[in-house]
């Protein structure tokens, strides 16, 4: 486990980002507006990609949403939801973490933001935040909002063998959506896109670190 990953991520997230469409591995070709094209009337929302150590590895919590929920029911999501009136996106991401996953003891350090994306089906303008905890939070998922908690090792998401595509139908057209596989689940859509940008950044950090080790300063 790279213990200084949160610090390296904070440094990288303070720099300009290439955007969610930068990596073809995570582009779906779905008809309609692209994820980076955000209409002015979109509803504000926020999510949190939370890194925490467990068993000597960095992990991320994702949630399987109950099918009865009006927005993205039955799908796998990062903790998050709509921004309430008078609330900042950052505050919304942290509030939703606690409301969905309990995690009352979690005090994440917010490392920065990923590129905002547009989710057409719910008309959300999503602000993705990246955070980190020094230890695994005491998760106590809210059954009204979480059907299943998925705690996924970062190494699993970084393994190309766990990234695939499946066919979906939208507006009468078929497209091949990228997804991460995890214990019979498909992690696709906006969650896959957000994780894809985060993983691309982590890969660039690892590559830079490898170059530094291969060519040490005199």
HELIX and SHEET records of a PDB file:
HELIX    1   1 UNK A    5  UNK A   13  1                                   9    
HELIX    2   2 UNK A   20  UNK A   22  5                                   3    
HELIX    3   3 UNK A   24  UNK A   26  5                                   3    
HELIX    4   4 UNK A   89  UNK A  101  1                                  13    
HELIX    5   5 UNK A  154  UNK A  158  1                                   5    
HELIX    6   6 UNK A  160  UNK A  162  5                                   3    
HELIX    7   7 UNK A  189  UNK A  214  1                                  26    
SHEET    1   A 5 UNK A 109  UNK A 113  0                                        
SHEET    2   A 5 UNK A 124  UNK A 132 -1                                        
SHEET    3   A 5 UNK A  43  UNK A  54  1                                        
SHEET    4   A 5 UNK A  57  UNK A  64 -1                                        
SHEET    5   A 5 UNK A  76  UNK A  82 -1                                        
SHEET    1   B 5 UNK A 109  UNK A 113  0                                        
SHEET    2   B 5 UNK A 124  UNK A 132 -1                                        
SHEET    3   B 5 UNK A  43  UNK A  54  1                                        
SHEET    4   B 5 UNK A  57  UNK A  64 -1                                        
SHEET    5   B 5 UNK A 148  UNK A 153 -1                                        
SHEET    1   C 3 UNK A 109  UNK A 113  0                                        
SHEET    2   C 3 UNK A 124  UNK A 132 -1                                        
SHEET    3   C 3 UNK A 117  UNK A 119 -1                                        
SHEET    1   D 3 UNK A 163  UNK A 170  0                                        
SHEET    2   D 3 UNK A 173  UNK A 182 -1                                        
SHEET    3   D 3 UNK A 185  UNK A 188 -1                                        
END                                                                             
